[in-house]
């Protein structure tokens, strides 16, 4: 199955598509939306299907699309792109990644793990 927003028939933009969970009734929760890759066939030893989210490519001097994850208020909190393989986290405290070399000691490794909150 394919959902299609429609091509522009003149100089305008292509049509958007929205997939929305159902609105809850009085004192009810909003409906969940799940997008899943396909399940492998029974007894097939096949792989499960990937979930691919891919932005649109640019034309000429335009800018490639981005993949964005927004919070409940529409604020972008994670963005991939639009420039070459960039990843941005917004509304989050950045974490400086420790760097280890081939000459790192055990103490250096422990300190790096502690800086990441992965060790006491």
C-alpha positions in Angstrom: 0.0 0.0 0.0 1.2 3.5 -0.7 0.0 6.8 0.5 0.6 9.7 -1.8 0.3 13.4 -1.1 -0.1 14.3 -4.8 2.1 16.1 -7.2 1.8 19.8 -7.7 0.1 20.6 -11.0 1.6 24.0 -11.2 4.4 25.9 -9.4 3.1 25.0 -6.0 4.3 22.5 -3.4 3.4 18.8 -3.3 0.6 17.8 -1.0 1.3 16.8 2.6 0.1 13.6 4.3 -0.8 13.3 8.0 -1.4 10.1 9.9 -3.2 10.8 13.1 -4.3 8.6 16.0 -7.9 9.0 17.1 -8.9 11.8 19.4 -10.0 10.5 22.8 -13.5 11.1 24.1 -14.2 12.9 27.4 -11.6 11.8 29.8 -10.1 9.4 27.2 -6.6 9.1 25.9 -5.6 9.9 22.4 -5.0 7.0 20.0 -1.5 5.6 19.4 0.0 5.4 15.9 2.3 2.5 15.2 4.3 2.1 12.0 6.0 -1.2 11.7 8.3 -3.1 9.3 7.0 -6.4 7.9 7.3 -9.6 9.9 9.3 -12.4 8.3 7.4 -15.4 7.0 6.7 -18.3 9.4 9.5 -20.9 9.5 11.4 -18.9 6.9 14.5 -17.8 8.8 13.9 -14.5 7.0 14.7 -11.1 8.3 12.1 -8.7 9.6 11.4 -5.6 7.5 13.2 -2.4 8.2 11.4 0.8 9.0 12.9 3.5 6.8 12.1 7.2 7.2 13.6 9.1 4.3 13.4 12.8 3.6 12.9 14.2 0.1 15.9 15.0 -2.1 16.5 18.6 -3.2 16.5 19.9 -6.7 19.2 22.2 -8.0 20.3 24.6 -5.3 17.5 23.7 -3.0 18.1 22.0 0.4 17.4 18.3 1.1 14.5 17.5 3.4 15.1 16.6 7.1 13.7 13.8 9.3 12.3 15.5 12.4 10.9 14.2 15.7 8.8 16.8 17.5 7.4 17.0 21.0 3.7 17.4 21.8 3.9 21.1 21.1 5.4 20.7 17.7 8.9 21.7 18.8 11.6 19.8 17.0 13.7 17.8 19.5 15.6 15.5 17.2 16.5 16.3 13.6 18.6 14.4 11.0 19.7 16.6 8.1 19.2 18.6 6.0 23.0 19.0 5.5 25.3 16.0 5.0 24.5 13.5 7.7 24.0 15.9 10.5 22.1 14.9 13.7 20.8 17.5 16.1 19.2 17.1 19.6 17.2 20.1 20.8 15.8 20.8 24.2 18.3 18.4 25.6 21.6 18.9 27.5 24.5 18.1 25.2 26.9 15.5 26.4 30.6 15.8 25.4 31.8 12.3 24.4 35.0 11.3 26.0 37.8 10.3 23.7 40.0 7.3 24.4 43.2 6.3 22.5 45.2 3.1 22.2 47.3 4.3 25.1 44.4 4.8 27.5 44.7 3.2 30.9 42.0 1.3 32.8 41.5 4.5 34.9 40.9 6.5 31.7 38.3 4.0 30.6 36.6 4.1 34.0 36.6 7.9 34.0 35.0 7.9 30.5 32.3 5.5 31.6 31.6 7.6 34.7 31.4 10.8 32.5 28.7 9.1 30.5 26.8 8.0 33.6 27.5 4.3 32.8 29.5 3.5 35.9 29.4 4.6 39.6 
